[in-house]
Amino acid sequence: GPHMPTEVILRGYRNAQHQYAAINHYEQIAGRICEDYPREPPVESRRYKSELRDPAFTHRRALTPEERAKVNRAMSGEHWVKVTFESAEAADKAVYSSPQLIQGHLVYAEYYKGVPPAQDEAIPD
């Protein structure tokens, strides 16, 4: 059904420190990502320190067993991460809108096939 949590790889961002930007961007345009990875840069690197909690931690809801099974399969590299969209529709939207220009890099969204991407590399625009 439409509420089938669906795994997608986001790849091509600058490095692991920029993973948050890829997750935040695709979540904004496609739909909710189940993992509680940060959606904001680490506090040390923020220009303006804010008391606001990262939205990743304020908008939590309990995961379904199906979501949890996929979320618990954590996988990432220096330039890619596997994420779980809460629906097939959100995953489709991410894949169809791929690539997205994020911080000067082309970040691709591709359905997760059970294996890491062939190349773990940044893709500058």
N, C-alpha and C positions, 0 to 999 in steps of 0.2 A: 504493500500500500504506500501512500504518499509519505507516511511517517516512518519510512524505512531509513534508519541512520546509514549514511553512505560515506565511504572513505575516499579521500582525495589527497593527492600529493601536490603541495605547493613548492615550486622549485625555481631557482634562478636569482634569489635575493643575494645581497652583497655578502653577508656572512651570518653566522648564528646569532650575533647580537642584533641583527635586523629582522629576525624571524617574526618578532612582535608586529612589525609594520605590515608584513604580508598577511598575517592572520587577521589583523584588524581591518585591513582594506577589503579582503575577500568576505569577511563577515558582514561588513557594511553593505556590500553590493549584492551578496547572494543569500545570506541567511545564517542562522545560528550555528556556530561551531561548538561542539560539546566539550572539548578539552579546556582545562582552565589555564592554558598557557597565557603569559602576559599579553595584553593588547597595547601596552604603553612601553616607552623606553625605560630602562632602569633609572631609578630616582637620581643616581649620581650624574646621569648624562642629561637630565632635564634642565632646561634653561631656567624655568620658574618652578620652584618647589611648590607642590600643591598638597593640601590636606586631603584632597579627594582620593578615595580608594580607586584602584584600578577597576574599571567596569567588569573585567573578567571575574572579579571576586564578589561584586555586588549583585550581579544578575544570575547567580547560580540557582539552579533548581536541581532536585534529585534526578539522577540519571536513571533511565529505564535499564533493565538487565541487558537488553540488546545493545544500548548505547555504551554501557559500561564495558562490555566485552570488547568492543572496538576501540574505545578510548584507552583501555589498558594495554593494547598492542602499540605502545609508544615506539615510534621510529622516527629518526631524523638524522641528518648529516650537517655539514657546515653550511650548505646552501639549499637544503630542502627539509620539509617536515611533512609527515602524514597527519592529516586532520580528519575529524569525523563531522560531517554536516548532519544536522538533525533530521533532514529529509532528503529523499532522492531529488526532489524538485530544487532544493537549495544547491545540492552538488551539481546538478545539471546547469543551473544558472552560472555557477562559478566556472565550470568547464567551458560553457558557450561564450563567456565574456573574457576568456583567456586568450592571449596574455594581457596582463595589466602592467602599466608603467608605475613602478613603486620605487621611490628614492633613486631614480636614474637607472633602474634595472627592470628588465622584462621578466615578470614573475608569471610562470605558467601554472595552471591548475589542470591536473589530469587524474582520471579515475585510478585509484590504487588497485593494482593487480596482484598484490601479495609480495612484490619485490621492490627494492629501492630503484630509483631512476638509474639509467645506464651511466650517466655522468653526474657527479656531484660538483657542480660548477656554477659560478656567478654568470649571469647573462646581462652585461651592461648594454644599455640601449644604444 
